[in-house]
Amino acid sequence: MEKASLIVIVGPSGCGKDSLISYARHKLAAESGIVFCHRYITRAANAGSENHIHLTEEEFTSRKSAGLFAMHWQSYGHHYGIGIEINQWLAKGVSVVVNGSRSHIADIQDNYPELKVVWVDVNEATLKQRLIARGREPLDAIEQRLQRNKTFFEYDKRRLQSRLIMLDNNAALQEAGEQLILLLRNHLGSRICA
């Protein structure tokens, strides 16, 4: 059986990860060689555009204590988790796409040697415009996010090397979405049929 891959989609808040993952999930829904993992988040189910599973802080802590997360992290006041079900999917030869965290790639690559990281990249002007359009944060918080993005990118680009695949998302969603689908098909080979 061909080895399955864990594909983690990362990038700064506002770069379009949720939209791209949703686009690819819809287009590849009938494909049997790949699944798109839902995250468990302590954020209301109707907050943002991500199709996630809402947990209270108590539920999240309980699941974490029981070892039910393959990976977990905290960011901007929320807890995020990826369930251990991904390990079973990978063991069955099914590749898994995860909306991940740039901060925790080192932990992930230690546990998943088959890891591929897709970095969704947007230029600073586009990212700033998208963050402002969301209307979630004041301008000073947005400037902090932009600065954090520069720091993360330079560090992770060096650290990830051969695992890192860049995906430009400065244009229309359909353009980057089709690039992501092509990228997934190319990296997963015959297990996904065109």
VOVEXTOR-542356 format. One record per atom (N, C-alpha, C): z, x, y; residue in one letter. Coordinates in steps of 0.02 Angstrom, whole numbers, plus 50000, padded with zeros to 5 digits. Layout:
<sites>
ZXYA/...
</sites>
This chain:
<sites>
500005004249940M/500005000050000M/500005004450062M/499585002750109E/499535006550172E/500175005550212E/500415010950244K/501035010650282K/500965006350343K/501445001950353A/501454997750413A/501725001650471A/501584999350531S/501815002650592S/502254998150633S/502735001250666L/503124997750718L/502804999650784L/502554994650820I/502224995850884I/502664992950938I/502944997250980V/503394995151033V/503014995251099V/503004989451132I/502674988851197I/503204990051250I/503094994951293V/503574996451346V/503224997051413V/503614997251464G/503354997951532G/503854994951580G/503764996151643P/504244993751693P/504244986151699P/504794983451720S/504834976351733S/504304974451784S/503914969251768G/503384967151813G/502694969851795G/502654974151744C/502004977151727C/501564972351687C/501854966951660G/501454962051623G/501534962251548G/502074965251523K/502174965651450K/502184958751417K/502584954251445D/502654947551415D/501984944051412D/501604944351465S/500944941051468S/500464944151417S/500464950751412L/500014954151365L/500204952651293L/500854952651279I/501074951151210I/500904943951192I/501004939451239S/500834932451227S/500084931551215S/499684935051253Y/498954934751246Y/498754937251176Y/499014943051157A/498834945951092A/499104941751035A/499704939151042R/500004934850989R/499554928750977R/499324925751030H/498904919851024H/498234921550989H/497934927051010K/497274928950983K/497314931350910K/497894934250891L/497964937050824L/498394932650778L/498494926450798A/498944921950761A/498754921050688A/498124921150672A/497894920050604A/497854926450563A/497984932150593E/497944938550557E/498574939550516E/498494941850454S/499064942550409S/499384949450410S/499074954250442G/499324961150440G/499794962950496G/499964958050538I/500364959650597I/500784953550617I/501394954950640V/501824949650668V/502094952050736V/502234947250779F/502514948650844F/503234946250843F/503694950850853C/504404949550848C/504674946150911C/505094941150901H/505454938050956H/506094942050969H/506274942851032R/506894946251049R/507454941151055R/508064943451040Y/508664939551052Y/508944942051119Y/509034937451167I/509234939451234I/509774934851261I/510254937751298T/510764933651331T/510514931451399T/509934928251398R/509614925651458R/509344918751439R/509404913951484A/509194907151469A/508484906951442A/508364902551395A/507714902051362A/507154900451411A/507304897051466N/506794895251514N/506744900251572N/507084905851567A/507054911051619A/506504916051603A/506054916951650G/505504921651639G/504964918751595G/504484922951576S/503924920451537S/503954922351463S/504464925951443E/504504928251374E/504734922751327E/504404922251270N/504604917651216N/505154921151176N/505784920051194H/506334923551162H/506854918651134H/507324921351097I/507864917351069I/508484918551111I/508734913251142H/509324913851185H/509964914051144H/510384918851159L/511054919251130L/511564919751187L/512144916851176T/512694917951223T/512944925051212T/513344927551258E/513624934251250E/514044934651187E/514424929251172E/514844929151112E/514414929351049E/513874925551048E/513424925550990E/513104932450981E/512904935451036F/512584942051033F/513074947151004F/513694947151030T/514204951851007T/514354950850933T/514394944650912S/514524943150842S/513964945750797S/513344944650816R/512784947050776R/512754954650776R/512894957650832K/512904964950836K/513444967750790K/514034964850791S/514584967050749S/514424966350674S/514024961250658A/513834959950588A/513254964350566A/512984968450611G/512434972950594G/511764969250586G/511674963950624L/511064959850618L/510494961950664L/510604967350702F/510084969850746F/509824976550721F/509164977350718A/508864983750701A/508914988450761A/508904985450821M/509004989150883M/509264984350935M/509624987050983H/509894982851037H/510024987251097H/510024984151156W/510144987751218W/510364982851272W/510574985651328Q/510784981551385Q/510384983851446Q/510164979051485S/509774980751545S/509854975251597S/510014977251658Y/510064972651714Y/510494966551698Y/511064967651666G/511544962351654G/511414957951593G/510904959551554H/510754955551494H/510764960151432H/510924957151375H/510894960651311H/510244958651276H/509924963551243Y/509294962451208Y/509384965051137Y/509114961351089G/509154963451020G/508514961950982G/508374966150932I/507824965050886I/508144964450817I/508014958750784G/508344957350720G/508134962050664G/508574962650614I/508444966950557I/507874964250513I/507644958250528E/507084955550489E/506464959950496E/506414963850550I/505824968150557I/505794973350501I/506364975350475N/506374980350421N/506064977450357N/506184971150344Q/505884967850286Q/505134967050296Q/504924965250356W/504214964450370W/503854971050360W/504134976550387L/503834983150380L/503804985150306L/504334983750268A/504354985350197A/503824981650158A/503634975750182K/503114971750149K/502404974050170K/502364979150212G/501714981750234G/501424978150293G/501834974250329V/501604970650388V/501824974550450V/501364975950494S/501534979450556S/501864974650605S/502304977350646V/502714973250690V/502634975550762V/502494970750806V/502454972150878V/503094969750911V/503414974150950V/504054972750982V/504004974051057V/504294969751096N/504374970851168N/505004975051175N/504924981451190G/505484986051187G/505734988551254G/506184993451250S/506494996451308S/506325003851312S/506085006051370R/505935013151379R/506555017451369R/507135014751387S/507755018651384S/507975020251313S/507725016551264H/507975017251196H/507455019551146H/506915022351172I/506385024751127I/506635030351082I/507055034651107A/507315040251066A/507685037651006A/508105032551015D/508465029650958D/507985026450908D/507475023150935I/507005019650892I/506605024650851I/506365030050882Q/505945034750845Q/506345038550792Q/506995039150800D/507405042250748D/507425037950685D/507405031350693N/507455026750636N/506795024350609N/506255025050648Y/505605022450628Y/505065027850637Y/504955031950586P/504475037350592P/503755034850602P/503615028650585E/502955025750593E/502845022850663E/503305024050708L/503285021250775L/502675023350815L/502385018350849K/501875019450900K/502135016150963K/502045019251021V/502295016551084V/501695015151129V/501625008851149V/501095006951196V/501425006251264V/501235010551310W/501515010451378W/501045006551423W/501285000751447V/500884996651493V/500964999651563V/500415002051589D/500425005651652D/500095001651708D/500415001551765V/500114998651825V/500265003451882V/499835003451932N/499975007851989N/500555004952030N/500845009152071E/501445007252108E/501335001252154E/500755001052187A/500614995452233A/500574988852195A/500234988852138T/500174982752097T/500854980552071T/501234985452047L/501904983852020L/502344980852074L/502344983852133K/502744981252188K/502544974152206K/501894972952209Q/501644966352226Q/501864961152174Q/501834962952110R/502044958352056R/502794956952058R/503184962152072L/503914961252076L/504104956752135L/503774957652191I/503904953452249I/503704946152234I/503124945252201A/502884938552185A/503354934852138A/503704938452095R/504184935152050R/504754931952088R/504944935152143G/505474932452186G/506174932652156G/506294937152109R/506954937452076R/507444942152112R/507184946952151E/507614952252178E/507444953652251E/507944956252288P/507794958452356P/507374964852355P/507084966352412L/506624972052417L/506954978652399L/507594979652417D/507924986052400D/507994986952324D/508114981452288A/508154981852215A/507474983452185A/506954980752215I/506274982152192I/506104989452203I/506304992152260E/506184999352274E/506545003652223E/507145001652203Q/507515005452152Q/507145005252085Q/506874999452068R/506484998852006R/505875003452008R/505545003752065L/504945007952071L/505115015352063L/505685017352091Q/505895024352085Q/506085025952012Q/506435021251980R/506635022051910R/506015022751866R/505495018951881N/504885019251843N/504575026251845N/504545029351903K/504265036151909K/504645041051864K/505315040651866T/505735045151828T/505615044151753T/505625037951731F/505525036451660F/504855038951635F/504335037651673F/503675039151649F/503585046551636F/503785050751683E/503685057951675E/504085060551615E/504705058151606Y/505125060351551Y/504845058051484Y/504695051651479D/504475048951415D/503775051351395D/503345052451444K/502675054851428K/502715061551391K/503155065951414R/503245072451381R/503575071651313R/504075067351309R/504475066751248R/504095063351191R/503685058351207L/503365054351155L/502725057551129L/502365061151171Q/501755064751153Q/501285060651109Q/501225062351044S/500725059251001S/500865051850986S/501465049550998R/501625042550985R/501415037951042R/501265040751099L/501155036851160L/500425034951169L/500305028451180I/499645025751194I/499695022251261I/499275024151308M/499285021151375M/498825015051377M/499065009751411L/498665003651419L/498685001751493L/498115001951526D/498065000351597D/498064992851607D/498514990351649N/498554983151664N/498524981851739N/498064985151772N/497974984151844N/497474978551860N/497074976551811A/496554971551823A/496784964751796A/496314960651777A/496454953951751A/496794954251683A/497204949251668L/497564948951605L/497084949351545L/496534945751548Q/496074945651492Q/495814952651476Q/495684956651527E/495414963451517E/495924967751479E/496544967851504A/497054971851471A/497244968851403A/497244962151399G/497404958851336G/496914960551281G/496264960751297E/495764962651248E/495824970051229E/496024974151277Q/496144981351262Q/496724981951212Q/497244977951223L/497824978151177L/497614975951107L/497234970651102I/497004968251036I/496584973651002I/496124976651038L/495714982051010L/496144987850987L/496614989651029L/497074995151012L/497454993650948L/497714987550942L/498094985650882L/497634985850821L/497044983250827R/496574983450770R/496384990550751R/496264994850800N/496075001750786N/496635005550752N/497255004450775H/497815008250747H/498065005550681H/497904999150667L/498144996250605L/497604995850552L/496994997550571G/496464998250522G/496304991850484G/496214992650420S/495954987150377S/496454981550367S/497074982550384R/497564977150374R/497494971550425R/497104972650478I/496944967250524I/496184966550524I/495944960650510C/495234959450508C/494984957150576C/494414959850598A/494134957750662A/493824950750656A/
</sites>
